[in-house]
Amino acid sequence: MSLFLRDYLNVVWFGLAAVLVAGLLLGLAAAVRPSRPTREKLMAYESGVDPVGMGWSQSQVRYYVFALLFVIFDVEAVFIFPWAASIERYGVFGLITMLAFIILLLDGLVYAWKRGLLRWV
Amino acid sequence: MIVQLAVEVPYWGQSLLRVLGGLVAVLLPAGTIVYLFLFKMMSFMQSRLGPMEAGPFGSMQLFAEVGKWLQKEDIVPENADARIYKIAPIIVLVSTFLLVVVIPFGPDAWFTNFSAGVFYALAIGSVSVIGILVAGWSSANKYSLLGGLRAAGQLIAYELPMVLAVVGVVIQAGSMNLQDIVMAQNTGEIFGWSGIGFPFVLTQFVGFLIFMIAVQAELTQAPFDMPIAESELVSGYMTEYSGFRFLMFFIGEFATAGVFALIASVLFLGGWGIPFSWFGWETIDQVDNWMNIVGPLIMFTKMMVLTGIIMWVRFSYPRFREDQLQRFAWKVLIPLSLANIAVTAIVKVVV
């Protein structure tokens, strides 16, 4: 196996080790803890008052537009990183191109701002 | 990965050693942070003593706490989505372990040496929020649902400034490999003076500030603790959790604080290099072997300083409002970090 893949294999080992440790501790806890469920204990907690309606009640997700903007900017970040790592190889040409890219994106942010999309509705 | 040890260690042995090292690297900072800052520093700031009974100055308090949490009943609410409800804390803990994989502690003391280490760290860094969102949703509790939704909104807002703040470092180092970034900082010089190397915090101070603010938000520490707001949401996504699963969220929170502080010290403070003493090594192969022992200690020291700042801010500032949080991220931090990238790039290419 190549060194490159071996590095990523370490990630797998760490993930498995974490699950193992968590499982061991949870197993230990399961061995020593009591289990006496009552109706009141299993009710959803609402500061001592009996819960009204379902826990999965409707609520307004107010940052819907932010989520869309986030996707755009995250993709942008993916584009910027490879250029940033080898900035000297691309020189002035790369710099101007990337600045144009960043300014276009900033323009998008300013547009959203002007339209009032960054306001908390 | 070639480990220079006196005896030849087979692959499984190396992996085992590495995993054990990772356990130490996750749990030791978490324990120290909780005792030193959460128990003691907060107490002193509030004019009280904090835990004093267990061990000298209450230093064994953590073990007592773990013993206590082990015996607590594990309550799964009847309406909850039981299977997912049980998995959520494990996701948070696993994401912390996956994050520590990428951090270099010395010239040879690393777990993995990805050529795109920065990318990996930023990608895995946001996985724990999935655990939080899952916990909030599966609890079938209105407080938890609101807490989970707030956590998601916070991730969306503060992931970007964090990613964009790191771009400045990558531009200066010319590499996404964390070891290269450490070397670039320690072998650099300031106008021909190589006394302290060239930690990027000097030129990337704006980036450093943005990164630390974003870390604060990502860790849901006050003033960005709307997802767990005790006074309004009763710990938000953790409302229904009890017993050991609650403790796993708790460990995950502070272990992640430690790991993010380690990443920040690698990116901005020169990583495992000793401040004011770098013995003229040019490449990573020339670095003496004893740095593998000293490096982790240096990293630990820098981590404690940075988490100290994080906790200091946490204990000092009142909570933001949800809309103030979003406005701060989108109207201040993101334009600022984009400007930081542009200025850094222009200076790097033109000068």
Interface residues (C-beta under 8 A of the other chain):
Chain A: L3 R6 D7 Y8 N10 V11 W13 F14 G15 A17 A18 V19 V21 A22 L25 L26 L28 A29 A30 V32 R33 P34 S35 R36 P37 K41 L42 M43 A44 Y45 E46 S47 P51 M54 G55 W56 S57 S59 V61 R62 Y63 F66 A67 L69 F70 F73 D74 A77 I80 F81 A84 A85 S86 I87 E88 G91 V92 G94 L95 M98 L99 I102 L105 L106 L109 W113 L118 W120
Chain B: M1 S15 R18 V19 G22 L23 W69 L70 Q71 K72 E73 D74 I75 V76 P77 E78 N79 A80 P89 I90 L93 V94 T96 F97 L98 V100 V101 F111 T112 N113 F114 V118 F119 W137 S139 A140 N141 K142 Y143 S144 L145 L146 L149 G153 I156 A157 E159 L160 V163 L164 V167 V170 I171 G174 S175 M176 V234 T239 E240 G243 F244 R245 M248 E322 D323 Q326 R327 W330 K331 I334 P335 L338 I341 A342 A345 I346 K348 V349 V350
